[in-house]
Amino acid sequence: MKCFKNAVLFVALLMTMTLLSPGQAQAVTLYSSSASWQSAVGSYNAITSLNAITNSTNISSFALPSGTTASLSQAMTVYSIGDGWATWSGGYTGKVLGTTNYFSIVSTFSSPVYGFGFEMEPNNYQDYLLTLTLNDGSTLSQTVNGNAGAKFFGWADGSVTSMTLSAASGSGGFAFGNMFEAGGQSPAIPEPASLSLLGLGLFGLLRFGKRKKL
């Protein structure tokens, strides 16, 4: 009886320690389709912090709806489609961040971002390879035309702390905009089933701890 009780206590304690320890990071999933990304994340919010910034203003950071700050390795210029940045795609007429001086920009987030989506387009009116690279090494490359050919880049299921946007040499730079952040997601929170298992483990510890020795 004593051996059985000790075994139960050991299993319950091991289970509790496992559940309370930091979980492994989820594998990030990359998306080249806006519709697929939206379906994957469920809820999302448009990033509107650029709307209040005057055209042709150079900025080195912008805010996400969650309050996270995205800091840029190089200052980028705020443009409106049709006013400073001539073309885009899909009828988007809002503001974008563009550069004609750099072919690679790193954006570092003040806190991990579960899901993020945006569109990107090269400056020159031809086909160029544009690439999204995340801090875990995940990469998505697409050939994009600079004449109203902006394409979607995004990720979900991750805990991303930085992203690198780059354009092929000869592209004349690039712009990105029409951005969205996934809402209501937190990979670090245990699943309900795990919480139930944790509760049972703690219950077992309390139950056997209160029993008197025979």
C-alpha positions as CSV (number, residue, x, y, z in Angstrom):
1,M,0.0,0.0,0.0
2,K,2.8,2.4,0.9
3,C,4.7,1.6,-2.4
4,F,1.5,2.2,-4.3
5,K,0.9,5.5,-2.6
6,N,4.4,6.7,-3.2
7,A,4.1,5.7,-6.9
8,V,0.9,7.7,-7.2
9,L,2.5,10.7,-5.5
10,F,5.5,10.5,-7.8
11,V,3.4,10.4,-11.0
12,A,1.2,13.3,-9.9
13,L,4.3,15.4,-9.0
14,L,6.0,14.6,-12.3
15,M,2.8,15.5,-14.2
16,T,2.5,18.8,-12.4
17,M,6.1,19.8,-13.0
18,T,5.7,18.9,-16.7
19,L,2.6,21.0,-17.1
20,L,4.0,24.0,-15.3
21,S,7.3,24.0,-17.2
22,P,7.5,26.2,-20.3
23,G,6.0,24.4,-23.3
24,Q,7.8,24.0,-26.6
25,A,7.3,26.7,-29.1
26,Q,4.8,25.9,-31.8
27,A,6.0,25.5,-35.4
28,V,5.2,28.6,-37.4
29,T,3.0,28.4,-40.5
30,L,3.6,30.8,-43.4
31,Y,0.8,32.0,-45.8
32,S,0.8,33.5,-49.2
33,S,-3.0,33.8,-49.3
34,S,-4.9,36.4,-47.3
35,A,-8.0,34.2,-47.1
36,S,-6.1,31.2,-45.8
37,W,-4.4,33.3,-43.2
38,Q,-7.6,34.8,-42.0
39,S,-9.2,31.4,-41.7
40,A,-6.2,30.1,-39.8
41,V,-6.1,32.9,-37.2
42,G,-9.9,33.3,-36.8
43,S,-9.8,36.8,-35.5
44,Y,-7.6,39.7,-36.5
45,N,-7.3,43.5,-36.4
46,A,-6.2,45.9,-39.1
47,I,-3.1,47.9,-38.2
48,T,-4.2,51.5,-38.5
49,S,-1.4,53.4,-36.7
50,L,0.0,54.7,-40.0
51,N,-3.3,56.5,-40.9
52,A,-2.5,59.4,-38.5
53,I,1.0,60.0,-39.9
54,T,1.6,62.6,-42.6
55,N,2.7,61.4,-46.0
56,S,6.5,61.5,-46.7
57,T,7.3,61.2,-42.9
58,N,10.2,59.0,-42.0
59,I,9.5,56.6,-39.1
60,S,11.5,54.0,-37.3
61,S,8.6,52.1,-35.5
62,F,4.9,51.6,-35.6
63,A,2.3,50.2,-33.2
64,L,0.2,47.0,-33.5
65,P,-3.4,46.8,-32.2
66,S,-2.2,44.7,-29.2
67,G,0.2,47.4,-28.1
68,T,3.3,45.7,-29.4
69,T,5.8,48.0,-31.0
70,A,7.5,47.0,-34.3
71,S,10.9,48.7,-34.5
72,L,12.6,49.1,-37.9
73,S,16.3,48.6,-38.5
74,Q,16.2,51.5,-41.0
75,A,13.7,54.4,-41.2
76,M,11.0,54.0,-43.8
77,T,8.8,56.6,-45.4
78,V,5.0,56.7,-45.0
79,Y,3.1,56.9,-48.4
80,S,-0.5,56.8,-49.5
81,I,-1.3,54.7,-52.5
82,G,-1.6,57.0,-55.4
83,D,0.2,59.7,-53.5
84,G,3.9,58.9,-53.1
85,W,3.5,55.2,-53.9
86,A,1.7,54.9,-57.2
87,T,0.2,51.4,-57.3
88,W,-0.9,48.5,-55.2
89,S,-3.5,45.7,-55.7
90,G,-6.9,44.5,-54.6
91,G,-8.3,48.0,-54.4
92,Y,-6.2,48.9,-51.3
93,T,-5.8,52.7,-51.1
94,G,-4.5,53.2,-47.6
95,K,-1.0,53.9,-46.4
96,V,2.2,51.9,-46.7
97,L,5.8,52.0,-45.5
98,G,8.3,52.3,-48.4
99,T,12.0,52.6,-49.0
100,T,14.1,53.2,-52.2
101,N,17.4,53.2,-50.3
102,Y,17.4,49.7,-48.8
103,F,16.8,46.1,-50.0
104,S,16.4,44.6,-46.6
105,I,14.6,45.8,-43.4
106,V,14.4,44.1,-40.1
107,S,11.4,44.6,-37.9
108,T,11.8,43.7,-34.2
109,F,8.7,43.3,-32.0
110,S,8.6,44.4,-28.4
111,S,6.7,41.2,-27.5
112,P,6.2,38.0,-29.4
113,V,3.6,38.1,-32.2
114,Y,1.4,35.0,-32.8
115,G,0.1,36.0,-36.2
116,F,0.8,38.8,-38.6
117,G,-0.1,39.4,-42.3
118,F,0.7,42.2,-44.8
119,E,1.2,42.9,-48.5
120,M,4.5,43.8,-50.1
121,E,5.4,45.3,-53.5
122,P,8.7,46.2,-55.3
123,N,9.3,49.8,-56.3
124,N,10.1,49.3,-60.0
125,Y,7.5,48.2,-62.5
126,Q,8.7,44.7,-63.2
127,D,8.8,41.2,-61.5
128,Y,11.1,40.9,-58.5
129,L,11.6,38.3,-55.8
130,L,10.4,39.5,-52.4
131,T,11.1,37.5,-49.2
132,L,9.8,37.3,-45.7
133,T,12.2,35.7,-43.2
134,L,11.3,35.1,-39.5
135,N,13.7,34.9,-36.5
136,D,13.3,31.1,-36.5
137,G,14.6,30.8,-40.0
138,S,11.2,30.3,-41.7
139,T,11.2,31.9,-45.2
140,L,8.5,32.8,-47.7
141,S,9.6,34.1,-51.2
142,Q,7.3,35.3,-53.9
143,T,7.8,36.9,-57.3
144,V,5.9,40.2,-57.2
145,N,5.2,42.8,-60.0
146,G,5.7,46.4,-59.1
147,N,2.8,47.5,-61.3
148,A,-0.2,47.0,-58.9
149,G,1.0,43.5,-58.1
150,A,1.3,43.6,-54.3
151,K,1.1,40.1,-52.7
152,F,0.2,38.8,-49.3
153,F,2.8,37.5,-46.8
154,G,1.9,36.2,-43.3
155,W,2.4,33.7,-40.5
156,A,0.4,32.1,-37.7
157,D,1.0,29.5,-35.0
158,G,4.2,31.1,-34.0
159,S,5.8,33.3,-31.3
160,V,7.7,35.6,-33.6
161,T,10.1,38.2,-32.2
162,S,11.4,39.7,-35.5
163,M,10.9,39.5,-39.3
164,T,13.2,40.5,-42.2
165,L,11.7,41.9,-45.4
166,S,13.9,41.9,-48.4
167,A,13.8,42.6,-52.1
168,A,16.0,41.4,-55.0
169,S,18.7,43.8,-56.2
170,G,17.4,46.0,-59.0
171,S,13.9,46.3,-57.5
172,G,14.5,49.9,-56.5
173,G,13.4,49.1,-53.0
174,F,9.9,48.0,-51.8
175,A,6.9,48.9,-49.7
176,F,4.7,46.9,-47.3
177,G,1.3,47.8,-45.9
178,N,-2.4,46.6,-45.6
179,M,-1.3,45.0,-42.4
180,F,-3.2,42.8,-39.9
181,E,-2.4,41.3,-36.5
182,A,-4.0,38.1,-35.3
183,G,-6.1,38.7,-32.2
184,G,-6.9,36.6,-29.1
185,Q,-4.1,34.1,-29.5
186,S,-1.5,33.1,-26.9
187,P,0.5,29.9,-27.5
188,A,1.9,30.0,-24.0
189,I,-1.5,29.3,-22.4
190,P,-2.1,25.6,-21.5
191,E,-5.0,23.9,-23.3
192,P,-8.2,23.2,-21.3
193,A,-7.4,19.5,-21.3
194,S,-3.9,20.1,-19.8
195,L,-5.5,22.3,-17.1
196,S,-7.9,19.6,-16.2
197,L,-5.1,17.1,-16.0
198,L,-3.1,19.5,-13.8
199,G,-6.2,19.8,-11.5
200,L,-6.5,16.0,-11.2
201,G,-2.8,15.8,-10.3
202,L,-3.1,18.4,-7.5
203,F,-6.3,16.7,-6.2
204,G,-4.5,13.4,-6.0
205,L,-1.7,15.0,-4.0
206,L,-4.1,16.6,-1.6
207,R,-6.2,13.4,-1.2
208,F,-3.3,11.1,-0.3
209,G,-1.6,13.8,1.8
210,K,-4.7,14.0,4.1
211,R,-5.0,10.2,4.6
212,K,-3.9,8.9,8.0
213,K,-1.2,6.2,8.1
214,L,-2.8,2.8,8.8
